[in-house]
Amino acid sequence: MYPTTLTQLARANPFSAPLFTLQKVEEPQQSLHGQRTRRLAAAATTEEGDSCEFGSQKYFILCGFGGILSCGTTHTAVVPLDLVKCRMQVDPQKYKSIGNGFSVTVREDGVRGLAKGWAPTFIGYSMQGLCKFGFYEVFKIFYSDLLGEENTYLWRTSLYLAASASAEFFADIALAPMEAVKVRIQTQPGYANNLRQCVPKMFAEEGLWAFYKGVVPLWMRQIPYTMMKFACFERTVEMLYKYVVPKPRSECSKSEQLVVTFVAGYIAGVFCAIVSHPADSVVSVLNKEKGSTAVQVLKKLGPKGVWKGLVARIIMIGTLTALQWFIYDSVKVYFRLPRPPPPEMPESLKKKLGLTE
């Protein structure tokens, strides 16, 4: 047991520093092939039934493939809702609500008009998913090795935040060109009907800058979103198994574990939508208007304008995030990748804190 209820609450704060100062204690060295292995996950080697070693090249490649499937397919599936959301952000006078936005779009463009922008969405978010999930696994292990086993456990929320932010930095560079094309197609009726028409037209008018002028607002939107997505998901899974699921994870079937994944993903998605929505509004308007800057758009929208379309985005992002985590975890199950259980306090740390004899 921890000393008091107060220390339990303090430790539960995901942004706080470790509560205890650890003293150096001489302990037997644990080695694997002559080197001390320090990982956030419990399984650092190939266990029975796994198709590869945790942290191996094959592991990272298949995680990236899982990211492609989870992000590319889910974002493409909700293109109609995304289209209406973007139009509400850039023209709130015409598209007054979700229902009205769908009605106006179908009346003007037909049912096929709801699928505008599906190609750049699929390509862009597939590339983003590859980098987001693949690099997250890379950075999580890299930062864990830097911290060591004990500090990895104490600082695990900060580690999730740092690893996801690092991964999203590169993911947004991969996403930016197709995001710019998607928004231009969806929010400027008559400009271009598809990817083949839009790309050369944008390049002829504004050059390469047309595809990357939204990368900074993308970072503003996506990095907080992804930090919340991964950190909230990881900690929610940990809490669900600790307080909600009536049996240990090791006794849960694969299907039961995937249900926990979906629930944790949806909870994380709601928070993701809220923290990233203002920047999402700026990105939508910025990619529609030529020559505008993020600061100009922010001033134009005002404090209320940046929250336009939030309900639609919560529905979209909550569902998206839950499905993404479900698909990603399903890919791991299908390819028999190592899926370590939620982290537990190392025995050496328990001894230093006086929690065990």
Phi, psi and chi 1 to 4 in degrees:
 res  aa     phi    psi   chi1   chi2   chi3   chi4
   1 MET       -  148.1  -66.2  -67.9  -67.2      -
   2 TYR   -78.7  158.4  -66.4  112.9      -      -
   3 PRO   -53.2  -49.6  -25.8   33.0      -      -
   4 THR  -144.6  168.1   64.7      -      -      -
   5 THR   -62.5  -35.6  -57.6      -      -      -
   6 LEU   -60.6  -42.9 -177.5   60.8      -      -
   7 THR   -69.0  -31.0   56.2      -      -      -
   8 GLN   -63.1  -45.5  -70.0 -177.6   27.3      -
   9 LEU   -64.9  -40.1  -67.7  172.3      -      -
  10 ALA   -63.7  -41.8      -      -      -      -
  11 ARG   -68.1  -29.5 -179.6  177.8  -80.3  103.2
  12 ALA   -69.0  -19.4      -      -      -      -
  13 ASN   -64.2  114.2  175.0   11.2      -      -
  14 PRO   -69.6  -15.8   25.5  -33.6      -      -
  15 PHE  -104.7    2.9  -56.5  103.1      -      -
  16 SER   -84.3  160.3   64.8      -      -      -
  17 ALA   -76.3  163.1      -      -      -      -
  18 PRO   -55.0  141.2  -27.5   36.2      -      -
  19 LEU   -77.4  -22.8 -165.7   62.1      -      -
  20 PHE  -113.4  147.4  -58.3   94.0      -      -
  21 THR   -94.7  119.8  -58.9      -      -      -
  22 LEU   -86.7  137.9  -57.7  179.8      -      -
  23 GLN   -96.2  145.7  -58.3  -61.5  -40.4      -
  24 LYS   -70.3  126.7 -175.1  174.9 -179.3  179.5
  25 VAL  -126.6  131.1  175.7      -      -      -
  26 GLU   -72.8  122.9  -67.2  -62.6  -32.7      -
  27 GLU  -133.8  156.2  -65.2 -178.6   -6.7      -
  28 PRO   -61.7  139.3  -17.3   27.7      -      -
  29 GLN   -74.8  132.0  -68.9  -67.3  -47.1      -
  30 GLN  -103.2  125.0  -60.4  175.3   -0.9      -
  31 SER  -127.1  155.0   61.7      -      -      -
  32 LEU  -134.3  111.2 -180.0   66.9      -      -
  33 HIS    57.6   35.6  -56.7  -56.5      -      -
  34 GLY    88.5   -4.2      -      -      -      -
  35 GLN  -126.8  146.6  -69.0 -175.5  -18.8      -
  36 ARG   -77.5  125.7 -177.1  174.5  177.0   81.8
  37 THR  -100.0  126.1  -57.7      -      -      -
  38 ARG  -124.0  110.9  -58.6  174.8  -59.5 -172.5
  39 ARG  -135.0  149.8  -64.2  -73.7  163.7   89.0
  40 LEU   -67.3  -37.9  176.1   67.8      -      -
  41 ALA   -82.0  157.0      -      -      -      -
  42 ALA   -75.9  -28.9      -      -      -      -
  43 ALA  -104.0  105.3      -      -      -      -
  44 ALA   -99.7   -8.0      -      -      -      -
  45 THR  -126.4  172.3   57.7      -      -      -
  46 THR   -71.3  123.4  -53.0      -      -      -
  47 GLU  -101.3  166.5  -66.0 -171.1   -5.1      -
  48 GLU   -58.4  127.9 -173.5  177.6   -5.2      -
  49 GLY    95.6  -18.6      -      -      -      -
  50 ASP   -78.3  144.8  -68.7  -18.6      -      -
  51 SER   -86.7  -13.7   63.4      -      -      -
  52 CYS  -157.4  173.5   63.4      -      -      -
  53 GLU   -83.0  141.7 -180.0 -179.1  -34.7      -
  54 PHE   -61.3  127.1 -179.5   78.8      -      -
  55 GLY    85.5    6.2      -      -      -      -
  56 SER   -81.3  169.5   64.5      -      -      -
  57 GLN   -61.0  -42.1 -174.8  177.6   25.7      -
  58 LYS   -61.7  -38.7  179.5 -179.4  178.0 -179.4
  59 TYR   -61.1  -47.5  175.4   80.9      -      -
  60 PHE   -66.0  -39.8  -68.1  134.9      -      -
  61 ILE   -63.3  -45.7  -69.9  172.3      -      -
  62 LEU   -69.9  -30.9  -70.9  175.7      -      -
  63 CYS   -65.1  -40.8  -75.2      -      -      -
  64 GLY   -62.5  -40.6      -      -      -      -
  65 PHE   -63.3  -40.4  177.1   69.2      -      -
  66 GLY   -61.0  -37.2      -      -      -      -
  67 GLY   -65.5  -38.9      -      -      -      -
  68 ILE   -60.6  -49.1  -70.1  174.3      -      -
  69 LEU   -64.4  -44.1  -71.5 -177.5      -      -
  70 SER   -69.3  -40.7   66.0      -      -      -
  71 CYS   -86.6  -44.6  -68.9      -      -      -
  72 GLY   -61.7  -48.0      -      -      -      -
  73 THR   -71.2  -41.7   55.4      -      -      -
  74 THR   -69.9  -42.7   51.7      -      -      -
  75 HIS   -65.7  -36.7  -82.5  -83.6      -      -
  76 THR   -67.0  -36.2  -55.7      -      -      -
  77 ALA   -64.6  -28.8      -      -      -      -
  78 VAL  -105.9   22.5  -64.7      -      -      -
  79 VAL   -54.5  -43.8  159.9      -      -      -
  80 PRO   -57.9  -44.2  -27.3   36.5      -      -
  81 LEU   -67.6  -38.3 -176.0   58.8      -      -
  82 ASP   -64.5  -39.7 -174.8   43.3      -      -
  83 LEU   -61.7  -47.0  179.3  142.2      -      -
  84 VAL   -64.3  -40.9  171.5      -      -      -
  85 LYS   -60.4  -46.1 -177.8  -95.3  -57.9  178.6
  86 CYS   -62.7  -40.4  -73.0      -      -      -
  87 ARG   -69.5  -33.7  -70.2 -175.5  171.5 -178.0
  88 MET   -64.8  -34.0  -73.6  173.1   62.3      -
  89 GLN   -72.9  -39.1  -70.9  171.8  -30.8      -
  90 VAL   -92.7  -19.6  -59.0      -      -      -
  91 ASP  -144.5   68.7 -166.1   -5.6      -      -
  92 PRO   -65.7  -20.6   22.9  -32.7      -      -
  93 GLN   -70.0  -36.4  -60.8  -56.7  -43.2      -
  94 LYS   -86.1  -41.9 -176.5  176.1 -178.8 -179.9
  95 TYR  -108.5   91.2  -55.8   94.2      -      -
  96 LYS   -81.8  -25.2  -63.0  179.0  173.6   59.9
  97 SER  -154.7  176.3   64.8      -      -      -
  98 ILE   -62.9  -49.4  -61.9  174.2      -      -
  99 GLY   -62.0  -44.7      -      -      -      -
 100 ASN   -64.0  -38.1  174.8 -103.2      -      -
 101 GLY   -62.6  -42.6      -      -      -      -
 102 PHE   -64.3  -43.3  -86.9  103.6      -      -
 103 SER   -61.9  -47.3  -61.1      -      -      -
 104 VAL   -64.1  -42.2  172.4      -      -      -
 105 THR   -64.1  -45.3  -59.5      -      -      -
 106 VAL   -66.2  -38.5  171.5      -      -      -
 107 ARG   -65.0  -39.5 -174.4  168.2   62.4 -112.0
 108 GLU   -85.7  -39.0  -66.6 -178.1  -11.8      -
 109 ASP  -115.2   -5.3  -58.4  -32.1      -      -
 110 GLY    79.8  175.6      -      -      -      -
 111 VAL   -62.3  -35.4  176.1      -      -      -
 112 ARG   -63.3  -24.3  -68.3 -174.9   63.7 -178.3
 113 GLY   -63.6  -23.6      -      -      -      -
 114 LEU   -70.2  -16.2  -67.6  172.4      -      -
 115 ALA   -96.0    5.7      -      -      -      -
 116 LYS   -58.1  131.4  -84.9 -170.7  173.1 -178.5
 117 GLY    90.1   10.3      -      -      -      -
 118 TRP   -67.7  -36.0   74.1  -93.2      -      -
 119 ALA   -67.0  -52.8      -      -      -      -
 120 PRO   -63.5  -29.3   17.8  -30.0      -      -
 121 THR   -63.5  -48.4  -63.1      -      -      -
 122 PHE   -64.1  -46.2  178.7   73.3      -      -
 123 ILE   -67.2  -48.7  -64.2  170.2      -      -
 124 GLY   -63.0  -46.8      -      -      -      -
 125 TYR   -78.8  -20.0  -78.0   93.4      -      -
 126 SER   -66.7  -44.7  -67.4      -      -      -
 127 MET   -65.6  -37.8  -67.5  -58.3   97.3      -
 128 GLN   -65.4  -42.0 -171.7 -147.6   33.0      -
 129 GLY   -63.5  -38.9      -      -      -      -
 130 LEU   -56.8  -48.8  168.9   68.0      -      -
 131 CYS   -74.8  -40.5  -62.2      -      -      -
 132 LYS   -61.6  -55.7 -174.9 -160.4  -64.9  -87.0
 133 PHE   -78.5  -40.0  -76.7   92.5      -      -
 134 GLY   -63.9  -49.4      -      -      -      -
 135 PHE   -71.1  -28.9  -75.2  158.8      -      -
 136 TYR   -60.0  -44.7  174.2   70.1      -      -
 137 GLU   -63.8  -39.0  -61.5  -72.6   -6.6      -
 138 VAL   -64.1  -51.3  171.7      -      -      -
 139 PHE   -69.1  -32.8  -77.8  114.6      -      -
 140 LYS   -62.8  -44.3 -171.9  164.8   68.6  166.7
 141 ILE   -70.4  -39.8  -68.6  175.4      -      -
 142 PHE   -61.5  -49.4  175.4   71.6      -      -
 143 TYR   -68.5  -33.8  -67.1  146.9      -      -
 144 SER   -63.2  -41.6  177.5      -      -      -
 145 ASP   -64.9  -34.5  -74.0  -16.3      -      -
 146 LEU   -68.3  -39.3  -70.0  178.8      -      -
 147 LEU   -78.1  -35.0  -71.7  172.4      -      -
 148 GLY    93.2  163.6      -      -      -      -
 149 GLU   -61.5  -45.7 -175.6 -177.4   33.4      -
 150 GLU   -70.4  -47.8  -66.4  174.3   -4.8      -
 151 ASN   -67.7  -29.4  -76.8  -32.4      -      -
 152 THR   -60.5  -42.0  -72.8      -      -      -
 153 TYR   -68.5  -46.6  177.8   80.1      -      -
 154 LEU   -64.4  -37.3  -70.7  170.8      -      -
 155 TRP  -105.3   24.2  -67.6   83.5      -      -
 156 ARG   -61.4  -36.2   60.7 -168.0 -176.9  -78.3
 157 THR   -66.2  -42.0  -58.1      -      -      -
 158 SER   -63.6  -35.3  -61.9      -      -      -
 159 LEU   -65.1  -43.5 -175.4  145.5      -      -
 160 TYR   -60.4  -42.3  -58.9  145.0      -      -
 161 LEU   -64.3  -45.0  -67.3  168.9      -      -
 162 ALA   -67.7  -43.0      -      -      -      -
 163 ALA   -65.7  -42.3      -      -      -      -
 164 SER   -70.1  -38.0   56.1      -      -      -
 165 ALA   -64.3  -42.4      -      -      -      -
 166 SER   -62.8  -43.6  -58.8      -      -      -
 167 ALA   -65.6  -41.9      -      -      -      -
 168 GLU   -69.1  -28.1 -170.5   59.9   37.1      -
 169 PHE   -55.2  -46.4  176.9   85.5      -      -
 170 PHE   -77.8  -33.7  -64.4  101.1      -      -
 171 ALA   -62.7  -36.5      -      -      -      -
 172 ASP   -72.2  -30.4  -70.8  -17.5      -      -
 173 ILE   -64.3  -37.0  -65.1  173.0      -      -
 174 ALA   -72.2  -32.3      -      -      -      -
 175 LEU   -80.8  -34.2  169.0   65.0      -      -
 176 ALA   -49.4  -48.8      -      -      -      -
 177 PRO   -59.2  -47.2  -23.7   34.8      -      -
 178 MET   -72.7  -29.2  -70.5  -63.1  101.8      -
 179 GLU   -65.3  -41.2  177.2   73.6    1.1      -
 180 ALA   -63.3  -42.5      -      -      -      -
 181 VAL   -65.3  -44.7  172.5      -      -      -
 182 LYS   -58.6  -48.7  173.6 -171.2   77.7   79.0
 183 VAL   -65.6  -39.0  172.7      -      -      -
 184 ARG   -62.6  -43.2 -169.2   68.3   63.9   91.2
 185 ILE   -65.7  -41.6  -68.2  172.3      -      -
 186 GLN   -77.7  -30.9  -69.2  180.0  -21.2      -
 187 THR  -107.2   -5.7   60.2      -      -      -
 188 GLN  -122.1   84.6  -74.8 -165.7   18.6      -
 189 PRO   -55.1  131.2  -25.3   34.5      -      -
 190 GLY    91.4  -13.0      -      -      -      -
 191 TYR   -69.5  -49.7 -177.2   83.9      -      -
 192 ALA  -162.7  145.7      -      -      -      -
 193 ASN   -95.2  -19.6  -68.2  -40.6      -      -
 194 ASN  -153.1  179.2   53.2   49.1      -      -
 195 LEU   -62.3  -42.5 -179.9   66.3      -      -
 196 ARG   -63.7  -33.4  -66.8 -168.8  -55.0  -85.8
 197 GLN   -80.2  -37.1  -66.5  176.1    2.8      -
 198 CYS   -75.3  -43.9 -168.1      -      -      -
 199 VAL   -59.5  -54.0  170.7      -      -      -
 200 PRO   -63.7  -31.7   17.7  -28.6      -      -
 201 LYS   -69.0  -43.8 -167.5  170.7 -177.9  179.3
 202 MET   -64.3  -41.5  -72.2  177.7   65.0      -
 203 PHE   -65.1  -39.5 -175.5   76.8      -      -
 204 ALA   -66.2  -34.6      -      -      -      -
 205 GLU   -82.3  -41.2  -68.6  176.2   -8.1      -
 206 GLU  -127.9   -2.6  -60.0  179.0   67.3      -
 207 GLY    74.4 -163.8      -      -      -      -
 208 LEU   -62.9  -27.8 -166.8   62.0      -      -
 209 TRP   -59.4  -27.6  175.4 -117.6      -      -
 210 ALA   -58.6  -31.1      -      -      -      -
 211 PHE   -89.7  -14.1  -56.1  102.2      -      -
 212 TYR  -123.5    2.7  -74.6   98.6      -      -
 213 LYS   -68.9  -18.8   69.5  177.5 -177.0  179.0
 214 GLY   -96.2    9.4      -      -      -      -
 215 VAL   -69.8  -36.4   72.4      -      -      -
 216 VAL   -67.3  -48.9  173.4      -      -      -
 217 PRO   -59.7  -32.5  -25.2   34.6      -      -
 218 LEU   -61.9  -44.1  -99.7 -177.3      -      -
 219 TRP   -59.6  -42.0  -77.5  -30.8      -      -
 220 MET   -62.3  -35.8  -68.1  165.4   56.0      -
 221 ARG   -83.1  -49.0  179.4 -172.7   83.6 -176.7
 222 GLN   -82.4  -34.0  -70.6  -64.3  130.9      -
 223 ILE   -66.8  -48.7  -70.6  178.8      -      -
 224 PRO   -61.1  -38.2  -22.6   33.5      -      -
 225 TYR   -59.7  -48.7  162.8   85.4      -      -
 226 THR   -71.2  -37.4  -58.7      -      -      -
 227 MET   -58.7  -44.7  -68.8  169.9   72.8      -
 228 MET   -67.3  -40.7 -176.7   65.5   71.6      -
 229 LYS   -59.1  -46.9  174.2  178.7 -178.8  173.8
 230 PHE   -82.5  -46.7  -77.5   87.3      -      -
 231 ALA   -66.3  -44.4      -      -      -      -
 232 CYS   -65.5  -40.5 -175.9      -      -      -
 233 PHE   -62.4  -49.6  172.2   79.9      -      -
 234 GLU   -60.0  -45.7  -62.2  -90.5   18.9      -
 235 ARG   -72.7  -33.0  -66.4  -50.5  -62.3  -97.5
 236 THR   -66.5  -42.0  -58.4      -      -      -
 237 VAL   -58.9  -44.6  166.0      -      -      -
 238 GLU   -59.3  -44.4 -167.4  176.3  -32.0      -
 239 MET   -72.6  -35.8  -74.0 -172.4  -75.6      -
 240 LEU   -62.0  -44.4  -73.6  175.0      -      -
 241 TYR   -69.0  -28.9  -81.3  115.1      -      -
 242 LYS   -81.6  -38.6 -170.8  173.1 -177.8  179.5
 243 TYR  -117.1  -20.2  -60.9  110.2      -      -
 244 VAL  -110.7  -53.4  179.6      -      -      -
 245 VAL   -66.1  127.1 -179.9      -      -      -
 246 PRO   -76.8    1.3   28.1  -34.1      -      -
 247 LYS  -144.8  159.6   55.2 -174.7  176.0 -178.5
 248 PRO   -61.0  153.6  -20.5   31.5      -      -
 249 ARG   -58.4  -35.9 -179.5 -178.9 -178.9  -89.5
 250 SER   -63.3  -22.4   58.1      -      -      -
 251 GLU   -95.7   -5.5  -63.3  177.8   11.5      -
 252 CYS   -82.2  144.2  -64.8      -      -      -
 253 SER   -73.7  167.3   65.9      -      -      -
 254 LYS   -59.4  -39.8  -68.3  -70.4 -167.3  -64.4
 255 SER   -63.8  -41.7  -61.2      -      -      -
 256 GLU   -65.7  -38.6  -70.3  170.1  -23.2      -
 257 GLN   -64.3  -36.9  -68.4  176.1   17.9      -
 258 LEU   -70.1  -31.0  -71.2  173.6      -      -
 259 VAL   -64.9  -43.0  169.3      -      -      -
 260 VAL   -60.5  -42.2  173.2      -      -      -
 261 THR   -58.1  -45.4  -64.4      -      -      -
 262 PHE   -63.9  -46.2 -175.6   85.6      -      -
 263 VAL   -62.1  -47.0  172.2      -      -      -
 264 ALA   -62.8  -37.4      -      -      -      -
 265 GLY   -64.2  -39.3      -      -      -      -
 266 TYR   -69.0  -41.9 -150.2  102.2      -      -
 267 ILE   -59.8  -45.5  -67.2  170.5      -      -
 268 ALA   -62.9  -37.6      -      -      -      -
 269 GLY   -63.0  -37.5      -      -      -      -
 270 VAL   -61.6  -46.5  172.2      -      -      -
 271 PHE   -66.8  -36.1  -70.9  101.2      -      -
 272 CYS   -59.0  -46.0  -71.5      -      -      -
 273 ALA   -61.4  -41.4      -      -      -      -
 274 ILE   -66.8  -48.2  -65.3  170.8      -      -
 275 VAL   -71.3  -22.5  -59.2      -      -      -
 276 SER  -106.6   -2.5   62.2      -      -      -
 277 HIS   -66.1  -43.6 -170.4   73.0      -      -
 278 PRO   -56.0  -45.1  -27.3   36.7      -      -
 279 ALA   -66.5  -31.8      -      -      -      -
 280 ASP   -64.1  -39.5 -179.3   65.2      -      -
 281 SER   -62.9  -41.7  -61.9      -      -      -
 282 VAL   -63.1  -43.3  172.9      -      -      -
 283 VAL   -60.7  -44.0  170.3      -      -      -
 284 SER   -60.9  -46.3  -64.7      -      -      -
 285 VAL   -70.8  -39.7  177.0      -      -      -
 286 LEU   -61.8  -42.4 -171.0   65.5      -      -
 287 ASN   -75.4  -15.9  -75.9  -39.4      -      -
 288 LYS   -83.3  -39.3  177.7 -163.8  173.2 -170.5
 289 GLU   -99.0  131.1  -61.5  180.0   -5.4      -
 290 LYS   -76.7  141.0  -59.1  175.7 -173.0  176.0
 291 GLY    77.2   -0.2      -      -      -      -
 292 SER   -83.5  156.2  -63.4      -      -      -
 293 THR  -113.4  165.0   65.2      -      -      -
 294 ALA   -61.7  -38.8      -      -      -      -
 295 VAL   -65.9  -42.5  174.9      -      -      -
 296 GLN   -62.2  -43.7  -69.2  171.5  -19.6      -
 297 VAL   -64.5  -40.8  170.6      -      -      -
 298 LEU   -62.3  -42.6 -162.3   57.5      -      -
 299 LYS   -65.3  -38.6  -71.6 -179.6  178.9  178.2
 300 LYS   -66.4  -41.6  178.1 -178.6  175.3 -178.6
 301 LEU   -72.4  -39.3  -70.5  173.6      -      -
 302 GLY    76.3  174.0      -      -      -      -
 303 PRO   -60.4  -35.6  -21.9   33.0      -      -
 304 LYS   -82.2  -36.1  -69.2 -178.8   66.3  176.4
 305 GLY   -63.7  -32.8      -      -      -      -
 306 VAL   -69.6  -14.7  -65.5      -      -      -
 307 TRP  -100.2    4.6  -65.3  104.3      -      -
 308 LYS   -64.7  134.0 -165.4   72.2  176.6  176.6
 309 GLY    84.4   12.3      -      -      -      -
 310 LEU   -64.3  -41.3  176.9   60.5      -      -
 311 VAL   -61.1  -45.0  174.6      -      -      -
 312 ALA   -60.4  -38.6      -      -      -      -
 313 ARG   -72.6  -34.5 -167.5  153.9 -167.4  -89.9
 314 ILE   -63.7  -44.6  -74.9  177.4      -      -
 315 ILE   -61.2  -45.9  -63.9  170.3      -      -
 316 MET   -67.7  -49.5 -175.9 -179.0   78.5      -
 317 ILE   -73.0  -36.6  -64.4  -59.4      -      -
 318 GLY   -60.0  -48.4      -      -      -      -
 319 THR   -65.9  -44.0  -53.5      -      -      -
 320 LEU   -58.3  -49.8  -91.7  179.8      -      -
 321 THR   -64.0  -42.0  -53.8      -      -      -
 322 ALA   -62.2  -45.6      -      -      -      -
 323 LEU   -66.9  -38.0  -72.3  173.8      -      -
 324 GLN   -62.2  -47.5  -76.5  172.8    5.3      -
 325 TRP   -64.9  -37.8  -81.8  113.2      -      -
 326 PHE   -64.0  -46.4 -176.8   83.0      -      -
 327 ILE   -65.9  -44.1  -67.4  170.4      -      -
 328 TYR   -60.7  -45.3 -178.7   65.0      -      -
 329 ASP   -68.7  -34.1 -143.4   20.6      -      -
 330 SER   -65.1  -37.8  -63.4      -      -      -
 331 VAL   -62.1  -42.0  168.7      -      -      -
 332 LYS   -61.7  -40.2  -75.9 -172.4  168.8 -176.3
 333 VAL   -66.2  -45.4  169.5      -      -      -
 334 TYR   -61.7  -44.5  179.1   79.7      -      -
 335 PHE   -87.5    4.9  -73.0  109.2      -      -
 336 ARG    56.4   45.1  -64.7 -175.7  -65.7  110.0
 337 LEU   -80.0  152.5  -61.6 -176.9      -      -
 338 PRO   -59.4  130.9  -22.3   32.7      -      -
 339 ARG  -127.2   81.6  -61.9  168.7   60.9 -115.4
 340 PRO   -59.8  148.0  -21.2   33.2      -      -
 341 PRO   -70.2  169.2   27.1  -35.5      -      -
 342 PRO   -54.3  144.8  -26.7   35.2      -      -
 343 PRO   -62.7  144.3   22.2  -32.8      -      -
 344 GLU  -121.1  153.2  -64.8 -178.7   -1.1      -
 345 MET   -62.8  127.9 -177.0  179.1  -68.8      -
 346 PRO   -61.0  148.2  -19.7   31.2      -      -
 347 GLU   -59.0  -38.1  -71.9  -60.8  -38.8      -
 348 SER   -62.9  -35.9   59.3      -      -      -
 349 LEU   -72.0  -37.6 -174.8   55.7      -      -
 350 LYS   -60.1  -39.6  -70.5  179.8 -178.9  178.4
 351 LYS   -65.3  -42.1  -69.0  178.9 -178.1  178.0
 352 LYS   -67.7  -30.3  -69.0  178.6 -178.6 -179.5
 353 LEU   -89.9    0.2  -61.1  178.8      -      -
 354 GLY    72.2   26.3      -      -      -      -
 355 LEU   -88.8  -15.2  -56.9  177.0      -      -
 356 THR  -133.7  161.6   58.9      -      -      -
 357 GLU   -73.7      -  -67.7  -61.2  -30.5      -
